[in-house]
Amino acid sequence: MGSSSKRRQTMAKMTRERALQEKRERKQQKKDEKKEMAAAERAGENGDAVQPDDGEDESASPPPE
């Protein structure tokens, strides 16, 4: 019968698996960035884009002339 001890993984296989995992992570990051860009674009089309605050209160009436 065969040996009951576990066989160790070779360095080449570990390297291949690490490279594959890194590739999958980069691909997921690109997908996430693409989703964020699409969401920002949709928000801009709907007018929901966040405007930078310049410190002025828009509800205040203009000064009398």
C-alpha positions as CSV (number, residue, x, y, z in Angstrom):
1,M,0.0,0.0,0.0
2,G,0.9,3.6,-0.4
3,S,2.4,5.9,2.2
4,S,0.0,7.5,4.6
5,S,2.2,10.6,5.1
6,K,1.2,13.9,3.5
7,R,3.2,15.0,0.5
8,R,4.7,18.5,0.6
9,Q,3.6,21.0,-1.9
10,T,6.4,22.1,-4.3
11,M,7.6,25.6,-4.4
12,A,6.6,25.8,-8.1
13,K,3.0,25.0,-7.3
14,M,3.0,27.4,-4.4
15,T,4.3,30.1,-6.7
16,R,1.7,29.4,-9.4
17,E,-1.1,29.5,-6.8
18,R,0.1,32.7,-5.3
19,A,0.3,34.3,-8.8
20,L,-3.2,33.1,-9.6
21,Q,-4.5,34.5,-6.4
22,E,-2.9,37.9,-7.0
23,K,-4.3,38.0,-10.5
24,R,-7.8,37.3,-9.1
25,E,-7.4,40.0,-6.5
26,R,-6.3,42.6,-9.2
27,K,-9.3,41.5,-11.4
28,Q,-11.7,42.0,-8.5
29,Q,-10.2,45.4,-7.7
30,K,-10.7,46.5,-11.4
31,K,-14.3,45.3,-11.2
32,D,-14.9,47.2,-8.0
33,E,-13.4,50.4,-9.5
34,K,-15.5,50.0,-12.6
35,K,-18.7,49.6,-10.4
36,E,-17.7,52.7,-8.4
37,M,-17.2,54.8,-11.6
38,A,-20.5,53.7,-13.0
39,A,-22.3,54.6,-9.7
40,A,-20.6,58.0,-9.7
41,E,-21.6,58.5,-13.3
42,R,-25.2,57.6,-12.5
43,A,-25.2,59.9,-9.5
44,G,-23.9,62.7,-11.7
45,E,-26.7,62.2,-14.3
46,N,-29.4,62.3,-11.6
47,G,-28.0,65.5,-10.1
48,D,-27.2,63.6,-6.9
49,A,-23.5,64.4,-7.1
50,V,-22.1,66.0,-3.9
51,Q,-21.3,69.6,-4.4
52,P,-18.2,71.0,-2.5
53,D,-19.2,73.2,0.4
54,D,-17.9,76.7,0.0
55,G,-18.9,77.7,3.5
56,E,-21.9,79.8,2.4
57,D,-25.5,79.1,3.6
58,E,-27.8,78.9,0.5
59,S,-30.9,79.4,2.7
60,A,-29.8,82.9,3.8
61,S,-31.4,85.7,1.8
62,P,-29.2,87.9,-0.2
63,P,-28.2,91.2,1.5
64,P,-30.5,94.2,0.7
65,E,-29.4,96.7,-1.8
